[in-house]
């Protein structure tokens, strides 16, 4: 079939029309439908990606005092595509950046459009450097806004707050545990610069705004924290121990009010810190607790109805033979009630209480008090301690664990267990985060107190409370924990330090006092631990070392919290009589 000229022209026109229609559809797809995709590709090819740093959330104490802040600084960026004289720039910039000229020149000799030369340059120094380079008309160095973490309280609360690494990630403390909330999300923009190194705003490409981090408010009260750290520093100066720890907690809510460990460090001088200084011993260390653990057997036996307030146990005149071993008391006690066993801190009495309970029931109470498991506090590195089940016990474990041997606990576990007695029998979950808020101070999330379990009934807690109050008396083991005008309750602990290969050091002790005040309605429960004090063994006891430190902390805390005295002031004759009784008890 032969087509005439008109038909051929019509077909050719139609074919060309189809081609142009296809091109038009493709052009619309590229320019409209896939505009963002190709814009980003173009931006990446013709410009560089400049980060826009998110503001890291601040950390506050419960009263709004800033614990970790952001100081404005600049990040120095080299754009190799605009650097024509790297040596000249290095000679001018090196003194400002405190860098070697040759090393800086090598870093500036780069084809890359984005090389981080230095972070954390003070804004004023950056302005002076920019002016010096401008006077010499040297291009290729840019300055982007950034921040540097600063800690107004220096080393105070260092183990709780933590610090950041060079990439601005939280490494320890709340900075690490709350990293996802504090960090936010950095933004970015693609930018193009002219030959003079100035940004061409009209050529700015893809951009994403940063999302600032949330602020974190702690349960810590810096007034109480200051008191705790002052007294801990004084104790370290006096006793020169290996470690020292102090914690204050609200027993009704589980809120940590103060937490300090020694040795410590300054987060703003982290490069100078030694590994031992950076350990938060309150949650990452475990130890044999000694006599503070006697509240477990005493409370458990009473709560199970195995004994009552009138039951008397034979304490064997100070020497009890069991399982081929002899368990001893420091004094020759005969028949003692549960109250007496706690007041006089009888090892034999505690052992016999546990034996009456039996292995399984006693171990159940060890677990119910929270030992052998992490408390779940919002701090990194917490360990569970060690509380072996009865299947792993030897013949004498049932007599040793009730007095705080054959078990390993953390300081935080111990203070939370004492809180069970202080609050009427409940094991509270400790927490150190009070709330999260945004940059406008709007509260996003508030953390509420949490009861883990009812460990003992309130009646049992009241009986044990009365005994612990008499521990802090002239006839108890901790008269030096007393605070004038207040009824203090608590328990001493004096534990030999275990050797790595087994057995115990003869002359090394970890001593503690764990207690609360006022005994009738406790405002706080606390622990003071001194590890391996530089003292003769006859003076290295919890009642002589840790108890007085607790008393000083408690007295100052009472004034700070404006606690009303719960006891009348004693006449001088009664004070003298009490002191005579103390001396007699000590002898």
ABEGO torsion letter per residue (X at the ends): XBBBAAAAAAAAAAAAAAAAAAAAAAAAAAAAAAAAAAAAAAAAAABBBBBBBBBBBBBBBAAGBBABBBBBBBBBBBBAAABABAAAAAAAAAAAAGBBAAAAAAAABBABABBBABBGBBAAAAAAAAAAAAAAGBBGBBBBBBBBBBBAAEABGAAAAEBBBAAGBBABEAAAAAAAAAAEBBBBBBBBBBAAGBBBAAABBBBBBBBBBBBBBBABBAAAAAAAAAAAAAAAAAAGBABBBBBBBBAAAGBBABBBBOBBBBAAAAAABBAAAABBAAAABBBBAEAAAAAAAAAAAAAAGABBAABBBBAGGGBBBBGGBBBBBABBBBBBBAAAAAAAGBAAAAAAAAAAAEAAAAAAAAAAAGBGBBAGBBBBGBBAEBBBBAAABBAAAAAAAAAGBGBBBBAAAAAAAAAAAAAGGBBBBBBABABBBBAAGBBABBBBBBBABBABBAAAAAAAAAAAAAABBAABABAAABBBGBBBBEBBBBBBBBBAAEEBBAABBBBBBBBBOBAABBABBBBBBBBGBBBBAAABBAAAAAAAAAAAAAAAAAAAAGBBBABBBBBAAAAAAAAAAAAAAAX
